[in-house]
Structures are given as C-alpha cells and as structure tokens.
Amino acid sequence: MRPEEVVALLAEQTGACAMAREAVRAGGEVVLLPDPAPHWMVFGNSAGRLRRTRHTGQLTVGLDESVAILREHGGAWLRTGWIETVDRSWWFLLYFDATGAELLACAAVRLPPRTAAGGAVRPGTETGPGAVTSAGRPRTP
C-alpha cells in the first residue's frame, strides 16, 4: 500500500489520525506488515502498551480509543503497521481489518529523545538546561 493510500484511510477513527496524516505528508516512514496477526495478540500487545505508557507517563494520543476499538472488533485476524515521523519523535500504530482494506484505529506514542549516537535517552538521565532528576531536582551537566 502506498503512503497516499494510507493517508486516504486515516479518517477520524481516533484522535491520532490527523497527526498521522500530517506525519505521512511530511515524509514519515510508513510500514505495513504483510501478514495478518491473531486478534488476541494485537489486542494484548496494545492493551499492554497502554498500561505501560500510563505507568511511565509516556505521552500517547488515541491509544485508549484504539484499545477500546480493538476490544469491540473481535475479528479473528488483524493487519498492523506503523508510521514514524521524520524526526523520530512520534510513532503511530495502525490497526487494519484482516484484508488491510479498512483502517480500524490509529494511535500515537511520543518517543523518548535520542542521543547524538542515536540511542534513546532514559527518562531522568537528560542533562542540560531544564533537565531534572527523577526526584524532581535540577540536574547539573
């Protein structure tokens, strides 16, 4: 599926769809997995991601809506994919029906900042102006 076809499917299923459309139009990478996965696995992974992001405070958009849609869908198989923004600051999860013709839901997860070497920065380890320790105290470089 071409990126413009994905944009056409991104209606208003969840609050993250408009952001995902803009990410694709700005040159974000679109990846669609070729094989469907069992509903229980996709739903379980998404529900687990929702629990983890709530626990860690990681910013999401539409993930709770997507989990609710997947819970209600109940289909045997789903196709999945993702969009990653050019600056790698957001990751959009795409959930399709088994044929890949209908987009059921879309969720956005804010990715942690990256180091100069490309690795993720663990929360609480940032340095520089405005950085704080896990206890909330200013961190000095």
C-alpha positions as CSV (number, residue, x, y, z in Angstrom):
1,M,0.0,0.0,0.0
2,R,1.4,3.4,-1.0
3,P,1.6,6.2,1.6
4,E,-1.1,8.2,-0.1
5,E,-3.4,5.3,0.2
6,V,-2.7,5.1,4.0
7,V,-3.5,8.9,4.2
8,A,-6.8,8.3,2.5
9,L,-7.8,5.6,5.1
10,L,-6.8,7.8,8.0
11,A,-10.3,9.4,8.6
12,E,-11.2,10.2,12.2
13,Q,-11.2,6.8,13.8
14,T,-9.2,8.2,16.8
15,G,-7.7,11.4,17.9
16,A,-4.3,10.4,16.4
17,C,-5.4,10.2,12.8
18,A,-4.9,13.8,11.8
19,M,-1.4,13.7,13.3
20,A,-0.6,10.5,11.4
21,R,-1.8,12.1,8.1
22,E,0.5,15.1,8.7
23,A,3.4,12.8,9.5
24,V,3.0,10.9,6.2
25,R,2.6,14.1,4.2
26,A,5.8,15.4,5.9
27,G,7.7,12.4,4.7
28,G,7.3,10.0,7.6
29,E,8.1,6.3,7.0
30,V,5.1,4.0,6.5
31,V,5.5,0.3,7.2
32,L,2.7,-2.2,6.8
33,L,3.3,-5.8,7.8
34,P,2.4,-8.2,5.0
35,D,0.8,-10.9,7.2
36,P,-2.2,-10.7,9.5
37,A,-1.8,-11.5,13.2
38,P,-4.3,-13.0,15.6
39,H,-6.7,-10.6,17.2
40,W,-5.9,-11.7,20.7
41,M,-2.2,-11.0,20.1
42,V,-2.7,-7.5,18.6
43,F,-5.2,-6.6,21.3
44,G,-3.0,-7.9,24.1
45,N,0.1,-6.0,22.9
46,S,-1.9,-2.8,22.6
47,A,-3.5,-3.1,26.0
48,G,-0.1,-3.9,27.5
49,R,1.4,-0.8,25.7
50,L,-1.5,1.3,27.2
51,R,-0.8,0.0,30.7
52,R,3.0,0.7,30.3
53,T,2.6,4.2,28.9
54,R,0.2,5.1,31.7
55,H,2.6,3.7,34.3
56,T,5.6,5.6,32.9
57,G,3.8,8.7,31.9
58,Q,4.7,8.4,28.3
59,L,2.6,10.7,26.1
60,T,0.0,8.9,23.8
61,V,-2.8,10.1,21.6
62,G,-5.7,7.8,20.7
63,L,-4.2,4.7,22.3
64,D,-7.0,4.3,24.8
65,E,-9.5,4.7,21.9
66,S,-7.6,2.2,19.8
67,V,-7.7,-0.4,22.6
68,A,-11.4,0.1,23.0
69,I,-12.0,-0.3,19.3
70,L,-9.9,-3.5,19.2
71,R,-11.7,-4.9,22.2
72,E,-15.1,-4.4,20.4
73,H,-13.8,-5.6,17.0
74,G,-13.4,-9.2,17.9
75,G,-12.2,-10.3,14.5
76,A,-10.0,-13.4,14.2
77,W,-7.2,-11.6,12.4
78,L,-5.9,-8.1,12.1
79,R,-3.2,-6.4,9.9
80,T,-0.9,-3.9,11.5
81,G,1.6,-1.3,10.6
82,W,3.2,1.9,11.7
83,I,4.3,5.4,10.7
84,E,7.4,7.0,12.2
85,T,7.9,10.8,11.9
86,V,10.9,12.1,10.1
87,D,12.4,13.5,13.3
88,R,11.6,10.2,15.1
89,S,9.6,12.0,17.8
90,W,6.3,10.1,17.3
91,W,5.4,6.6,16.3
92,F,1.9,5.9,15.0
93,L,0.4,2.4,15.3
94,L,-2.0,1.4,12.6
95,Y,-4.7,-1.3,13.0
96,F,-6.5,-2.7,9.9
97,D,-9.0,-5.4,9.3
98,A,-7.7,-8.8,8.1
99,T,-7.8,-7.7,4.4
100,G,-6.0,-4.4,5.1
101,A,-8.8,-2.5,3.3
102,E,-10.3,-0.9,6.3
103,L,-8.3,1.1,9.0
104,L,-9.9,0.3,12.3
105,A,-7.8,2.5,14.6
106,C,-4.7,4.6,14.9
107,A,-2.7,5.5,18.0
108,A,0.3,7.8,18.5
109,V,3.1,7.2,21.0
110,R,5.6,10.0,21.8
111,L,9.1,8.5,21.5
112,P,11.8,9.5,24.0
113,P,14.5,11.9,22.9
114,R,17.5,10.4,21.1
115,T,21.2,10.8,21.9
116,A,23.7,12.0,19.4
117,A,24.7,8.4,18.8
118,G,21.0,7.5,18.1
119,G,20.1,5.7,21.3
120,A,17.1,6.6,23.4
121,V,17.7,8.8,26.5
122,R,16.3,7.2,29.6
123,P,13.9,9.5,31.5
124,G,15.7,11.2,34.3
125,T,19.1,11.0,32.7
126,E,18.9,14.1,30.5
127,T,21.5,16.8,31.1
128,G,21.4,20.4,30.2
129,P,19.1,23.4,30.8
130,G,15.8,22.4,32.4
131,A,16.8,18.7,33.0
132,V,15.7,17.3,36.3
133,T,16.5,14.2,38.3
134,S,13.9,11.5,39.0
135,A,13.3,13.2,42.4
136,G,12.4,16.4,40.6
137,R,15.6,18.3,41.5
138,P,17.5,20.2,38.7
139,R,20.3,18.1,37.2
140,T,23.6,19.8,36.5
141,P,25.6,18.9,33.4
